[in-house]
Amino acid sequence: NAGVMQNPRHLVRRRGQEARLRCSPMKGHSHVYWYRQLPEEGLKFMVYLQKENIIDESGMPKERFSAEFPKEGPSILRIQQVVRGDSAAYFCASSPGVGRANTEAFFGQGTRLTVV
Amino acid sequence: KQEVTQIPAALSVPEGENLVLNCSFTDSAIYNLQWFRQDPGKGLTSLLLIQSSQREQTSGRLNASLDKSSGRSTLYIAASQPGDSATYLCAVNTDKLIFGTGTRLQVFP
């Protein structure tokens, strides 16, 4: 089991470009979460997805950010028209389910986005 | 709204000391609580998971306790080593993980 895989590990974008971050969950996990970590700050929840469904996007900025988790393939976090304030580490986590006390979430190594 | 607080924000100790890191949360309706370690510029490594019905979990030199009714968890690190230097994060699980801001630990030789 390769664990949660995120790519790219580092991404540099110019202001106004699009950033696409990918997350492949652990084998057997159908739940994916995205978190953002600004420099010197904690992890902030962005969005929670199951296959083909957005369950909770209460932490997503209203504009320019979107996420999907298709039936086949990785989950994608998309940031359109990036600005310098989007520079952060974006972490993905996966779990086999929710609502169970023994459900454990595992994190990827993150994608570090730098907007220049 | 669930809020998670970690105290202290930073801690610097000599090697060999026993440590206690604190985590408090405002809503006791959680499924479980996880402790993570994050090294600079790296991802998160899960250390311990305590289910809501459990009082503590142990892994090697680490022991985590949970008092759900009072909204508190502690992570106890025995005989600290320089390799323990990292940021330690607690997260409570409702239908998503809500993180504290972490305790930055430095253990010096």
HADDOCK unambig.tbl for C-alpha pairs under 7 A between the chains (distance, minus, plus):
assign (segid A and resid 41 and name CA) (segid B and resid 101 and name CA) 6.66 0.50 0.50
assign (segid A and resid 42 and name CA) (segid B and resid 100 and name CA) 6.75 0.50 0.50
assign (segid A and resid 42 and name CA) (segid B and resid 101 and name CA) 4.41 0.50 0.50
assign (segid A and resid 42 and name CA) (segid B and resid 102 and name CA) 6.84 0.50 0.50
assign (segid A and resid 43 and name CA) (segid B and resid 99 and name CA) 6.21 0.50 0.50
assign (segid A and resid 98 and name CA) (segid B and resid 95 and name CA) 5.99 0.50 0.50
assign (segid A and resid 99 and name CA) (segid B and resid 31 and name CA) 6.56 0.50 0.50
assign (segid A and resid 99 and name CA) (segid B and resid 95 and name CA) 6.40 0.50 0.50
assign (segid A and resid 100 and name CA) (segid B and resid 31 and name CA) 6.27 0.50 0.50
assign (segid A and resid 101 and name CA) (segid B and resid 31 and name CA) 4.58 0.50 0.50
assign (segid A and resid 101 and name CA) (segid B and resid 32 and name CA) 5.28 0.50 0.50
assign (segid A and resid 101 and name CA) (segid B and resid 51 and name CA) 4.96 0.50 0.50
assign (segid A and resid 101 and name CA) (segid B and resid 52 and name CA) 6.25 0.50 0.50
assign (segid A and resid 102 and name CA) (segid B and resid 51 and name CA) 5.98 0.50 0.50
assign (segid A and resid 106 and name CA) (segid B and resid 46 and name CA) 6.85 0.50 0.50
assign (segid A and resid 107 and name CA) (segid B and resid 43 and name CA) 6.82 0.50 0.50
assign (segid A and resid 107 and name CA) (segid B and resid 44 and name CA) 5.88 0.50 0.50
assign (segid A and resid 108 and name CA) (segid B and resid 43 and name CA) 6.16 0.50 0.50
assign (segid A and resid 109 and name CA) (segid B and resid 42 and name CA) 5.99 0.50 0.50
assign (segid A and resid 109 and name CA) (segid B and resid 43 and name CA) 4.09 0.50 0.50
assign (segid A and resid 110 and name CA) (segid B and resid 43 and name CA) 5.87 0.50 0.50
